[in-house]
Amino acid sequence: MAFNNTTPPTKSGTKRTLHQQSITPISEIAPRIAEAIKPFSIVCEATITAVHHDQGFLYDACTGCTKAVSKRGGSYWCYKCKELVDEPDIRLRIQFEIEDETAKQDITVFEEQAKKLLGKSLNDLLDLSAQENGKTLVNEALDQIVGKRLRFYIRISEFNLTNPDSPPTAQKFSEATEKEAKNPKQN
């Protein structure tokens, strides 16, 4: 998905320019979500500070669109496709916390980006989880991303606008740019 260069009009009707490479401080995410009337994209540079193990590392997905499905009787319901799914796909998802100099934010990465971030596939994690101390091994594998400083390309979706407490999705990431060292003033 391409990242547009502008955020959508806000409720006050003004537009803000978001150059493709301009960095948004994490502290601005919540206010932007509160003001937005349409989905938008932002770029943040931050360090991964924690993995939310309680959220698991997989989810049941629609075989057509890969969105999460809800259990309904003996099958599953896809709200996006508006149809029943008999056998959902199992897909990779990781939720974690990022932090910059201004604030912290929970975000989510899915399948391909999660695999790229971890260096492991869903099958690798399932193999670890099947071992005797599987939960510990999976948590250790997930924790390998803690401390990484990256540039996150984050999509604030319609879902995030109506559920502002839900973590937005990092649709991709790249290496963070080197920060310039701050030199103390010399007298």
C-alpha positions in Angstrom: 0.0 0.0 0.0 1.3 3.4 -0.9 1.6 6.1 1.7 0.0 9.4 0.7 1.6 12.7 1.3 -1.2 14.3 3.2 -3.3 13.4 6.1 -7.0 13.7 5.6 -9.0 16.8 6.5 -9.6 17.1 10.2 -13.0 17.8 11.8 -12.1 21.5 11.8 -11.7 21.2 8.0 -8.0 22.0 7.7 -5.5 19.8 5.9 -2.0 19.0 7.2 0.8 18.0 4.9 2.7 14.8 5.7 5.7 14.5 3.5 6.6 10.9 2.8 9.6 10.9 5.0 8.6 13.4 7.7 8.6 11.8 11.2 5.6 12.1 13.4 6.2 12.1 17.2 4.3 9.4 18.9 2.7 12.0 21.2 0.8 13.3 18.1 -0.8 10.0 17.2 -3.8 10.1 19.6 -4.7 13.8 18.9 -4.5 13.1 15.1 -6.8 10.1 15.5 -9.2 12.2 17.6 -9.3 14.9 14.8 -9.4 12.7 11.7 -12.5 12.1 9.7 -10.7 9.7 7.2 -8.0 7.0 7.5 -4.4 8.3 7.2 -0.8 7.2 7.3 2.1 8.4 9.4 5.8 7.6 9.9 7.4 7.2 13.3 10.9 6.4 14.4 10.8 4.5 17.7 12.3 1.8 19.8 10.4 -1.5 20.5 10.2 -1.6 24.3 7.9 -4.6 25.0 6.1 -7.4 23.3 2.5 -8.1 24.5 2.7 -11.8 25.0 -0.8 -11.9 26.4 -2.1 -11.1 22.9 -0.7 -14.3 21.4 1.2 -14.5 18.1 -1.5 -15.9 15.8 -5.1 -15.3 14.8 -7.9 -16.9 12.8 -8.1 -15.2 9.4 -10.6 -15.1 6.5 -9.3 -17.2 3.6 -10.5 -14.5 1.2 -9.2 -11.2 2.8 -7.0 -12.2 5.7 -8.9 -10.1 8.2 -9.7 -11.6 11.6 -12.8 -13.7 11.8 -15.2 -14.3 14.8 -16.3 -17.7 15.9 -20.0 -18.3 15.1 -21.4 -21.7 15.9 -19.3 -24.3 14.0 -17.8 -21.8 11.6 -16.4 -18.3 11.5 -17.8 -15.0 10.3 -15.8 -12.4 8.3 -17.1 -8.9 8.9 -15.3 -7.5 5.9 -16.4 -10.2 3.4 -19.8 -10.5 5.2 -19.7 -14.3 4.8 -19.1 -17.5 6.8 -15.7 -19.1 6.7 -15.6 -22.9 7.4 -11.9 -23.3 7.9 -10.0 -20.1 8.7 -6.3 -19.6 7.9 -4.0 -19.3 10.9 -1.9 -16.2 10.5 0.9 -14.4 12.3 0.3 -11.3 14.4 2.5 -9.5 17.0 1.4 -6.6 19.2 4.2 -4.6 20.9 5.0 -1.2 22.4 7.1 1.4 20.7 8.6 4.5 22.3 10.2 7.7 21.1 11.3 10.7 23.0 7.7 11.9 23.4 5.5 8.9 24.3 4.7 5.2 24.0 2.3 3.5 21.6 1.1 0.0 21.1 1.1 -1.2 17.5 0.5 -4.4 15.6 2.3 -6.1 12.7 0.8 -8.9 10.6 2.1 -11.9 8.7 4.8 -10.7 6.3 6.0 -7.8 8.4 5.9 -9.9 11.5 8.0 -12.6 9.8 10.4 -10.0 8.6 10.7 -8.4 12.0 11.2 -11.7 13.9 13.2 -13.5 11.3 10.9 -16.4 11.9 7.7 -17.7 10.3 4.5 -18.8 11.9 5.5 -22.4 11.4 8.8 -21.7 13.2 6.9 -20.3 16.2 4.4 -23.2 16.1 7.3 -25.6 16.2 8.8 -23.9 19.2 5.4 -23.8 21.0 5.1 -27.6 20.5 8.2 -28.3 22.5 8.1 -29.1 26.2 8.9 -25.5 27.3 7.2 -24.1 24.2 5.6 -21.0 25.8 9.0 -19.8 27.2 10.7 -20.5 23.8 8.1 -18.5 21.9 8.3 -15.6 24.3 12.1 -15.6 24.0 11.8 -15.6 20.2 9.3 -12.7 20.3 11.5 -10.7 22.8 14.4 -10.7 20.4 12.8 -7.6 18.8 12.9 -5.6 22.0 15.5 -2.8 21.8 15.3 -2.4 18.0 15.0 1.2 16.8 13.1 1.3 13.5 11.1 3.6 11.2 7.5 2.5 11.3 5.0 3.2 8.5 1.7 3.2 10.4 -1.8 3.1 8.9 -4.6 4.6 11.0 -7.6 2.8 9.6 -11.3 3.4 9.8 -11.3 0.8 12.5 -8.8 2.8 14.5 -10.9 6.0 14.1 -14.0 4.2 15.5 -11.9 2.3 18.1 -9.1 4.7 19.1 -7.8 2.4 21.9 -7.1 -0.3 19.4 -3.4 -0.4 18.3 -2.8 0.8 14.7 -1.0 -1.4 12.2 2.6 -0.9 11.1 2.3 -1.8 7.4 6.0 -1.8 6.9 9.2 -0.8 8.7 12.7 0.1 7.8 16.0 0.9 9.6 15.8 4.1 11.6 18.0 7.0 10.5 20.9 7.8 12.7 20.1 10.4 15.2 22.6 13.3 15.4 24.4 13.4 18.7 23.5 16.5 20.7 26.6 18.3 21.5 26.6 20.3 24.8 27.3 24.0 24.4 30.9 24.7 25.0 31.9 27.9 26.7 
